[in-house]
Amino acid sequence: MTVLSDIVSGVREDLQTRRNEVPLNEIIARAEAAAPVRSFDLDVEFGVIAEVKRKSPSRGDLAHIPDPGTLAGLYAAGGAHAISVLTEARRFNGSLADLDSVRAAVDIPVLRKDFMVDEYQFYEARAHGADLVLLIVAALDPVQLRDFHALAAELGMTALVETHNREELEVAAGLDARLIGVNTRNLKDLSVDTDRFAPLAELAPAGCTLVAESGVAGGTEVAKYADAGADLVLVGEALVTGGRPQAAVEEYTAIGRQRRAVSAS
Ligand SMILES: O=C(O)c1ccccc1NCC(=O)[C@H](O)[C@H](O)COP(=O)(O)O
């Protein structure tokens, strides 16, 4: 079993428990009654999607985050473009309660970062205030991907379509995805190689907003991703372990903007 299929099978089991507690018709009603979606600005000069990440399969426990809302507030004060909240429980120690806490603490868009494999999760995401959801191309078949992309849009949410290679980028292009992520983490062995980004960025469809995901340890990687065409970076570990979340978001945003301005001139 691969890491991804192992994670997804745990996600499905946990989902079944929640579905038994709150049936589909009830979660749909909650999604309809949820706070309005915050629009995610795709036309960004350069921005940081700052992640609330407690733990990961590759690194184990990362940070004790007693109040994710407080952390998100610091990210927002640093100028984050959006906040990513890992809600997967078993491997990331995340929860929908974290999503609630973050959504209530900030007024910028919030991404539910999870392994979205069932329509229930999209209504659930919206019911808990998500403005964006993650679609991992490697975790979905083409029909699911198309249907979930449409469902996210129907619910007013922006989908971040995550890719890892040329074939997955072609799939994202075929969906007409406006927000595409290139994750430099190999989902088979979990290795991160920031050199994977540039050659894939060249293949991204013209006009999409491009997110470089994983591997930012500091400004060097931000500059490298921005030089290669990233419009946004999604950063988790460096922000939750670095001890200066607000300053780091400010710094990464400034570095990215400066590099993008140089590339454009
Ligand atoms: O982080 C992991 O170990 C991981 C393993 C398997 C699937 C996904 C995983 N991470 C999710 C992410 O994509 C990252 O949290 C995100 O890109 C931020 O990465 P980083 O800044 O390197 O923490």
PDBQT file of the ligand as one rigid body, heavy atoms in Angstrom, charges set to zero:
ROOT
HETATM    1  O1  LIG A 301       3.898  16.841   4.818  1.00  0.00    +0.000 OA
HETATM    2  C1  LIG A 301       3.888  15.614   4.574  1.00  0.00    +0.000 C 
HETATM    3  O2  LIG A 301       4.668  14.804   5.101  1.00  0.00    +0.000 OA
HETATM    4  C2  LIG A 301       2.892  15.048   3.595  1.00  0.00    +0.000 A 
HETATM    5  C3  LIG A 301       2.911  13.698   3.343  1.00  0.00    +0.000 A 
HETATM    6  C4  LIG A 301       1.993  13.141   2.463  1.00  0.00    +0.000 A 
HETATM    7  C5  LIG A 301       1.054  13.928   1.844  1.00  0.00    +0.000 A 
HETATM    8  C6  LIG A 301       1.034  15.307   2.073  1.00  0.00    +0.000 A 
HETATM    9  C7  LIG A 301       1.949  15.859   2.941  1.00  0.00    +0.000 A 
HETATM   10  N1  LIG A 301       1.951  17.205   3.221  1.00  0.00    +0.000 N 
HETATM   11  C8  LIG A 301       0.947  18.084   2.784  1.00  0.00    +0.000 C 
HETATM   12  C9  LIG A 301       1.520  19.233   2.077  1.00  0.00    +0.000 C 
HETATM   13  O3  LIG A 301       1.360  19.316   0.891  1.00  0.00    +0.000 OA
HETATM   14  C10 LIG A 301       2.310  20.215   2.886  1.00  0.00    +0.000 C 
HETATM   15  O4  LIG A 301       1.748  20.329   4.149  1.00  0.00    +0.000 OA
HETATM   16  C11 LIG A 301       2.402  21.614   2.305  1.00  0.00    +0.000 C 
HETATM   17  O5  LIG A 301       2.753  21.608   0.968  1.00  0.00    +0.000 OA
HETATM   18  C12 LIG A 301       3.453  22.399   3.099  1.00  0.00    +0.000 C 
HETATM   19  O6  LIG A 301       4.693  21.748   3.030  1.00  0.00    +0.000 OA
HETATM   20  P1  LIG A 301       5.921  22.176   3.946  1.00  0.00    +0.000 P 
HETATM   21  O7  LIG A 301       6.056  23.671   3.854  1.00  0.00    +0.000 OA
HETATM   22  O8  LIG A 301       7.110  21.488   3.363  1.00  0.00    +0.000 OA
HETATM   23  O9  LIG A 301       5.598  21.747   5.328  1.00  0.00    +0.000 OA
ENDROOT
TORSDOF 0
